[in-house]
Structure formats: C-alpha cells, structure tokens
Amino acid sequence: MIRFRLVWFFAVLLVITGLAPLVLGQNSGTNADRAALTRTGDAIRAGFAASDMDTILKYHHPNVEKWLSPTSHTVGREALRAELEETFKTAQLMFAENHVESAIFMGDTAVEVSTFTIRVTPKDGGAASMAKGRAMVVYVRSKQSPTGWVSMRELIQPEQ
C-alpha cells in the first residue's frame, strides 16, 4: 500500500510540475520572444496602413489559414495576396487599436489573443467605418520572417 501511495505521489508530482508553467503563466516566453512577436504584429499593422502586400505577406506562412468572418476561409499566402489586392483596390485599412489580451509561447509556437479596431476608409470618398472584434493568431517561428515569427492560423470573432 505504501509503494502504491509513493508511486501515486510521484505521478501526481510529475503531472503538477509538468503543468506548472502553463497553470502559473510561466509560458509567457522570453523577453526576446515577446519583443519579436510584438514587432511582427507592428509590422503587419504598418503594412495594412500602407496597403503594402509584400510587407504583410512576409509575416505569413506559405500555408497560412485565415477565418476573417463566419463565412470566410482563406488558405495559403497566394490566396491571401489575391484577397489583399482586391481589398486594397477599394479601401484603406488602418488599425486604430490593437490590445493584446494574452500571449503564450510553447517552443516554436505562440498563440496571441487580441482585441482590435480597424478603420476602413473607402477609396471612392465614402464615409469611413470601424470594424471591431477579437482575433486569435497562432504564430510559428520562421527564418524567412524578418522578426523570426509568421502567422500560421488566424481566427477573427467580429464584434456583434
């Protein structure tokens, strides 16, 4: 009976110590990881403000998948390029606000949840509007990215 309790104790201890970083929030990444991920988001948002597809695409994985609305699913960097080309013909997009709510790092993967407000200004002179929502972005390390991170998956929850 004592042996069983010792085995049980050590099994529980291993599980707790293995999960401790996740539970205690110690998976917040290194200072360098957090700074690089911040630079990645800043560069993507600057690319949108400048309608600069090449800059935006540098920070997206070739097999990126994006769900930008309940009815939209984009697969691949080239499909994203085509969508951006169409969007930038008719509107300018500028992030008016972006607030990171959480970011966790697990090895070569980071998951960031943020709230955002995008100012959409039609190029035909129409009135600007605001798009608000929450995004969950999964980033992976990439040597092809200037910051070392690229967006791999993105899911947008539009504000109701």
C-alpha positions in Angstrom: 0.0 0.0 0.0 2.9 2.4 0.8 4.5 1.6 -2.5 1.3 2.4 -4.4 1.0 5.8 -2.5 4.6 6.6 -3.3 4.1 5.9 -7.0 0.8 7.8 -7.0 2.5 10.8 -5.2 5.4 10.9 -7.7 3.0 10.6 -10.7 0.9 13.5 -9.3 4.1 15.5 -8.7 5.3 14.9 -12.3 2.0 16.0 -13.7 1.9 19.1 -11.5 5.4 20.1 -12.2 4.9 19.5 -15.9 1.7 21.6 -16.0 3.0 24.3 -13.5 4.4 26.6 -16.2 1.2 26.6 -18.1 -1.0 26.9 -15.0 1.2 29.6 -13.4 1.5 31.6 -16.6 5.2 30.9 -16.9 4.8 30.2 -20.6 4.9 33.9 -21.4 8.1 33.5 -23.5 11.5 35.1 -23.2 11.9 38.9 -23.4 13.3 38.4 -26.9 10.3 36.2 -28.0 7.8 38.7 -26.7 9.6 41.6 -28.3 9.9 39.8 -31.7 6.2 38.9 -31.6 5.3 42.5 -30.9 7.5 43.6 -33.8 5.7 41.1 -36.0 2.3 42.4 -35.2 3.5 46.0 -35.5 4.9 45.3 -39.0 1.7 43.6 -40.2 -0.4 46.5 -39.0 2.0 49.0 -40.6 1.7 47.0 -43.9 -2.0 47.3 -43.7 -1.8 51.1 -43.1 0.4 51.4 -46.2 -1.6 48.9 -48.3 1.8 47.1 -48.7 1.0 43.5 -49.5 4.6 42.4 -49.7 5.3 43.6 -46.2 2.1 41.9 -44.9 2.9 38.6 -46.7 6.5 38.5 -45.3 4.9 37.7 -41.9 2.5 35.0 -43.1 3.4 31.3 -43.5 3.0 30.0 -47.1 0.2 27.7 -45.8 -1.5 30.3 -43.7 -5.2 29.8 -43.0 -7.4 32.7 -42.0 -11.0 32.8 -41.0 -11.8 36.6 -41.1 -15.5 36.2 -40.7 -18.0 33.4 -40.2 -18.3 32.9 -44.0 -14.6 33.5 -45.0 -11.8 30.9 -45.1 -8.6 31.8 -46.9 -5.9 29.1 -47.4 -2.4 30.0 -48.5 -0.2 33.1 -48.9 -1.1 33.5 -52.6 -4.8 33.4 -51.8 -4.2 36.0 -49.1 -2.4 38.1 -51.7 -5.3 37.9 -54.1 -7.7 39.0 -51.3 -5.5 41.9 -50.3 -5.2 43.1 -53.9 -9.0 43.2 -54.2 -9.4 44.9 -50.8 -6.7 47.5 -51.4 -8.3 48.5 -54.7 -11.4 49.8 -52.9 -10.4 50.6 -49.3 -7.6 51.5 -47.0 -7.4 49.6 -43.7 -5.7 51.1 -40.6 -5.6 49.6 -37.2 -7.0 52.2 -34.9 -6.5 50.0 -31.9 -4.9 46.6 -31.1 -4.8 45.4 -27.5 -3.1 42.1 -26.8 -5.1 40.3 -24.1 -2.8 37.2 -23.8 0.1 35.6 -25.4 1.5 32.2 -24.7 4.7 30.5 -26.0 5.2 26.8 -26.4 8.5 26.1 -28.1 8.3 27.3 -31.7 4.7 28.3 -31.4 3.0 31.3 -29.9 -0.7 32.0 -29.6 -1.9 35.6 -29.2 -5.4 36.8 -28.4 -6.2 40.5 -29.0 -9.0 42.9 -29.5 -8.8 45.3 -32.4 -10.5 48.2 -34.2 -9.8 48.7 -37.9 -10.7 51.9 -39.6 -11.9 51.1 -43.1 -11.8 54.1 -45.5 -13.3 53.6 -48.9 -11.2 54.9 -51.8 -14.2 56.3 -53.6 -14.6 59.0 -51.0 -17.4 57.3 -48.9 -17.6 57.6 -45.2 -15.1 55.6 -43.1 -16.3 52.8 -40.8 -14.9 50.9 -37.9 -14.6 47.1 -37.7 -14.1 45.7 -34.2 -13.5 42.3 -32.9 -11.2 39.8 -31.3 -8.5 37.7 -33.0 -6.7 34.6 -32.1 -3.5 34.2 -34.1 -1.2 31.2 -34.0 2.4 32.2 -34.9 5.3 29.8 -35.7 9.0 30.5 -35.8 10.3 31.1 -39.3 13.8 32.0 -40.5 12.1 33.6 -43.6 10.5 36.3 -41.4 12.4 39.5 -40.5 11.3 39.1 -36.9 11.5 35.3 -36.7 7.7 34.7 -36.5 5.0 34.2 -39.1 1.2 33.9 -38.8 0.1 30.3 -39.4 -3.6 30.4 -38.3 -5.9 33.4 -37.6 -9.5 33.3 -36.4 -11.5 36.6 -36.2 -14.5 37.0 -34.0 -16.3 40.1 -35.2 -18.0 42.3 -32.6 -21.7 41.8 -32.7 
